[in-house]
Amino acid sequence: GESVGLHLPTLSVQEGDNSIINCAYSNSASDYFIWYKQESGKGPQFIIDIRSNMDKRQGQRVTVLLNKTVKHLSLQIAATQPGDSAVYFCAENESAGDYKLSFGAGTTVTVRA
Amino acid sequence: DTAVSQTPKYLVTQMGNDKSIKCEQNLGHDTMYWYKQDSKKFLKIMFSYNNKELIINETVPNRFSPKSPDKAHLNLHINSLELGDSAVYFCASSQVRSSGNTIYFGEGSWLTVV
């Protein structure tokens, strides 16, 4: 399953399939990006980050891709599991030492059994 | 061994009351934050303190007053509560580095004003 365009509020994906969550950021000067996962009733949790001098970074079952030309960030989740159901946020730091982290609107991912 | 803890988790109160939310972090971070999450899940920064000094103060009504007695604590006091203040408030902390600023969040405080 994939969210397309600037942002799609919800994404429904079959268990075992790959998920792609997209995010468009606004500031071309942004230097550092983070993906967060927020489960129901909990606070946002760090998933993976990437700096602007990279275009891809991999973690456990997750990959973040950064396209600075079009100011686009994506999170790919491999073999989506029920525990991946959550709201996913991208966040940008205008510069690596900046205190302020600005969040996108969030995408709700629902995993179908 | 909760990293960022905030209390209370749930708070229901009447309009016009004054309430406080407390936050503590045991990560040794220098910077702490308050974020507000509305009903559409949008997260917006309210305040940030670095070593007890206010460094970010977004457009927030002055009914909201943060207080940082030391760098491990950042409390949020809200005067004259209004219906529109109903939201989830997240405390967070980070150690800002040249490599980036990863913020760690608490579990949230659900405020309902009736």
Interface residues (C-beta under 8 A of the other chain):
Chain A: D31 Y32 I34 Y36 Q38 G41 K42 G43 P44 Q45 F46 D49 R51 V87 F89 A91 N93 A96 G97 D98 Y99 K100 L101 S102 F103 A105 G106 T108
Chain B: V4 T31 K40 K41 F42 L43 K44 I45 S48 N50 I55 I56 F90 A92 S94 V96 R97 S98 S99 G100 N101 T102 I103 Y104 F105 G106 E107 G108
